[in-house]
Amino acid sequence: MALPQTWLQSRYRKNACLFVYYLIQFCGHSWIFTNMTARFFSFGKDSVVDTFYAIGLVMQFCQSMSLLELLHIYVGIESDRLLPRFLQLTERIIILFVVITSQEEVQEKYVVWVLFIFWNLLDMVRYTYSMLSVIGISYANLTWLSQTLWMPIYPLCVLAEAFAIYQSLPYFESSGTYSTKLPFDLSIYFPYVLKIYLMMLFIGMEFPDCRRSVGGEGCKTYPAVVQYNMFYR
């Protein structure tokens, strides 16, 4: 009886850790989404300009905390693929901390409000579904929403992220942020790095996913939006 009891205790601890994590993320993203919606209906377009100043700190906390998901996968608490999750999280970290946070002029753009709405709408549904799944609760409508909402919103997120990068380029060019000189007359001009990353965003909309199949079909290609549903729920 000792082995099954130990296994149950270990499984309970894992589920408890995941539930607490999902609950914190759900509360954070729900607060952001509710705050943004209430401010928009109360103050209109004026609330869009100072969105980052109102909820930026909580947004940074939630996105920084999401890096724990990589640890969850690595230690086996959560069963998922590490690389696809790493790419998804890195995408948001770059946009939030490198593109938006570092440039005050970008923080006032309308695209930041749009991007935060999309991110938090997806995460509210995702973390609600994951939180309830951990404790064995399932609702057909929520399951359907978690499996279909990403289809129209994820491509829009990529477009909003690309537009945010595009709008940030003049400010990085004028301020020289992250651009640096290296030895031997070499230098890193950060706007060029962003332009390369901008192209990678669209190229990344479809990338190969090699799977070992029974029929030996080998390497297949799945659109990124499909992989989003597979790896980032």
Salt bridges, closest charged atoms under 4 A:
ASP50 OD1 - ARG39 NH2 2.50
GLU69 OE1 - ARG85 NH1 2.75
GLU69 OE2 - ARG126 NH2 3.72
GLU78 OE2 - ARG85 NH2 3.27
ASP80 OD2 - ARG85 NH2 2.40
ASP123 OD2 - HIS29 NE2 3.43
ASP123 OD2 - ARG92 NH1 2.53
ASP123 OD1 - ARG126 NH2 3.49
ASP209 OD1 - ARG81 NH1 2.89
ASP209 OD2 - ARG211 NE 2.77
GLU217 OE1 - LYS220 NZ 2.78
